Structure formats: structure tokens, C-alpha cells
């Protein structure tokens, strides 16, 4: 098992490396099953370092094939994963600005 100090440094480094991928718009918490590294007083969302694998959950940039997103993330994370396999989860896709502006607010159905 990874020690807390090591997990903190590794999780932060993995998160930072993931965010350098051009196809990644951000990190994602993973939905129902949270993907995060829990540390004293904080957590690193979108990265989970386990005994047998590293999981990274991302928000992909619209229009990029998901296989390319996974390849970009793995390219950056594998050198930091200590020999563990890297699983990439695409939790969401960031819509282009025009599509975002056309969507009603999340709470619009509760109005009126």
C-alpha cells in the first residue's frame, strides 16, 4: 500500500500531468463511485491510487476521439504510476461554448 505522504505527492503529480493533455478539459470525480485520493484535510479529485492500479477520471474536450484522450492521459501518467497499470475513465465531455450557451440552466425545470 502507498504511504500517505507518497500518495499525496503522487496524486498531485498525476493530477497535474493529466491536466497537461490537450484532450483533457479537467478532472472528474467519477460519478457514483468517487475517484479521488483522500488526504488529511483535502482530496485530489479525479485520481485514485490503489495497491494494484492507478485510476484517472477526466472531462474530455469535445470532438476528440475517446481513445486519443486515454492515450494522452496514459502517456503522461504511466511514468508517474510506479509500474502500476493506468485506467482512464472519461466521466464527461465538455461541450463547445455555443452548445453550453444554448442549454437551459440546470435548475430551470424547478422554476415556476
GIRASUL-V235478 format. One record per residue. N is the residue number from 1. RES is the residue in one letter. OMEGA is omega as a letter, one per 20 degrees, with the letter a starting at -180 (none if undefined). D_FIRST is the distance of its C-alpha to the first C-alpha in Angstrom with 2 decimals. Layout:
N	RES	OMEGA	D_FIRST
N	RES	OMEGA	D_FIRST
This chain:
1	X	a	0.00
2	X	r	3.79
3	X	a	6.44
4	X	r	9.26
5	X	r	11.68
6	X	r	10.05
7	X	a	9.43
8	X	a	13.06
9	X	a	14.51
10	X	a	12.95
11	X	r	13.89
12	X	r	17.27
13	X	r	17.93
14	X	r	17.17
15	X	a	19.39
16	X	r	22.06
17	X	a	22.11
18	X	a	22.42
19	X	r	25.34
20	X	r	27.21
21	X	a	27.78
22	X	a	31.44
23	X	a	30.85
24	X	r	28.39
25	X	a	30.16
26	X	r	27.10
27	X	a	23.70
28	X	a	23.75
29	X	r	21.85
30	X	r	22.03
31	X	a	24.58
32	X	r	24.11
33	X	a	20.42
34	X	r	19.14
35	X	a	17.10
36	X	r	15.80
37	X	a	13.06
38	X	a	13.92
39	X	r	14.34
40	X	r	16.72
41	X	a	20.13
42	X	r	19.43
43	X	r	17.62
44	X	a	17.51
45	X	r	19.29
46	X	r	19.12
47	X	r	15.62
48	X	r	12.47
49	X	r	9.25
50	X	r	7.33
51	X	a	5.23
52	X	a	8.85
53	X	r	10.94
54	X	r	12.19
55	X	r	14.96
56	X	r	17.86
57	X	a	20.87
58	X	r	24.15
59	X	a	27.82
60	X	r	29.86
61	X	a	33.16
62	X	r	36.10
63	X	r	37.71
64	X	r	34.86
65	X	a	33.96
66	X	r	30.52
67	X	r	29.68
68	X	r	30.49
69	X	a	28.21
70	X	r	25.25
71	X	r	26.30
72	X	a	26.62
73	X	a	23.17
74	X	r	21.51
75	X	a	23.71
76	X	a	22.32
77	X	a	18.61
78	X	r	17.96
79	X	a	18.49
80	X	a	15.79
81	X	r	13.14
82	X	r	12.02
83	X	r	13.53
84	X	r	11.99
85	X	a	14.89
86	X	r	16.19
87	X	r	17.83
88	X	r	20.63
89	X	r	22.24
90	X	a	25.69
91	X	a	26.16
92	X	r	29.60
93	X	r	32.32
94	X	r	34.14
95	X	r	37.84
96	X	a	40.45
97	X	a	42.17
98	X	a	45.33
99	X	r	43.56
100	X	a	41.64
101	X	a	44.97
102	X	a	46.63
103	X	r	44.18
104	X	r	45.25
105	X	a	43.17
106	X	a	40.38
107	X	a	42.39
108	X	a	45.80
109	X	r	46.06
110	X	r	45.89
111	X	r	48.89
112	X	none	52.37
